Amino acid sequence: MKYSSFSQGLPAGNPVANALVIFVGALAIGVSVVLGFLAFVFLASIVLVLGAVVGLRLWWLNRKLAKGASASRRTREAAQGGVIEGEYHVVKRDEKS
């Protein structure tokens, strides 16, 4: 009876070739892990920067809209009531002009 399994060992009978295959394989896995981590950090930083830009823009627009709404509300209230409270100072004009 023939059993096929993966426990046959390395294909090369030469121990130096086997060590080289193991070393190159470990090196390839290590490089892949490092490059994958760097790609993840790069993409995560892009997402964070874009999120901050969008959040800042939304905050700015909400602030601008709120400021405009309060100014227009004050103008409407002043127009409806007809009275604007405030202080004034009399400024004397020059004799020359």
ABEGO torsion letter per residue (X at the ends): XBBBBAAAEBABABAAAAAAAAAAAAAAAAAAAAAAAAAAAAAAAAAAAAAAAAAAAAAAAAAAAAAAAAAAAAAAAAAAAGBBBEBBBBBBBBAAX
